[in-house]
Amino acid sequence: MKIVGIWLELPVWQQLLALSGFYATTVVAIHLLAFHSPASGWTRSFKGVVAPFFVSVALIFGLLLGFVAGEVWHRNTDAVQVVRGEGDALFALSHLSPDSDPGAAKLPNLILAYAQSVVGEEWRQMREGKRAAATETAFTSLLSAIVAAPVSGSSGAAVQRARFDAVLKLHTLRETRLAIAGDRTDEIKWTTLLILGLISQIAIAAVHALQKLDISLLRDMLLALQSALLYWTEQGEAAKAKLSYRADDCPTCNTASDNAYAHVSHLLDRL
């Protein structure tokens, strides 16, 4: 499980490189086990494995892969929405705290200090599922300043209420962001996914690589290739220059030259 956790912490390109290396290694191991090991006779003794055998395993692998990918995309979407919402809340607070308002003279600097603390300190610590004490202090100072801001004018109460709503929304979004950052991926799902991928490889190898070839079909294919090679060798450049094919040029059969259908059927039967 620890190895899977380390793999999940890698950048995307390193994850893909490690995944490709893992499955390439398993392919080589399966090939060596099946054809170049003391157990090759035993592994190649499995007969009668039909093609639908690997479909069921691959189907389960594909379904689990779809579920895990959907969960990852859903988390990424939630994280993007939370960060954008946090930015909107900061923008709303800044808009409700103009420099012309003497009662909110300190708020713009406190909003800027909070944003800088989030980007400069807390963002790095989120990779470890932690929160920054400096960001917590900056938010507390911002909240205290909003509470202590005097209410002036006929619209002062409405503005102060809007500030409270914005700062509470900012607090909620920050906690949600930290919760998403601290939520560790279930390594059991990824381990199961990797194992199912390996089983799918073994199933495909059992169906396609370990089955005995049809010797008669192979013999006919070789004869047809030999005949084609003989034809092109004898005709040479003359055959290429004609840009046409006559049935009586074929050395593989005695079909009449005017019976093209029978000629083609004969060749298909040989293949």
Protein Blocks (a to p, Z undefined) as FASTA:
>chain_A
ZZmmmmmmpcfklmmmmmmmmmmmmmmmmmmmmmmcfklmmmmmpghiafklmmmmmmmm
mmmmmmmmmmmmmmmmmmmmmmmmmmmmmmmmmmmmcfklmklmmmmmmmmmmmmmmmmm
mmmmmmnopacfklmmmmmmmmmmmmmpccedjklmmmmmmmmmmmmmmmmmmmmmmmmm
mmccdfklmmmmmmmmmmmmmmmmmmmmmpccdfklmmmmmmmmmmmmmmmmmnmmmlmm
nopacfklpckbccdfklmmlmmmmmmmmZZ
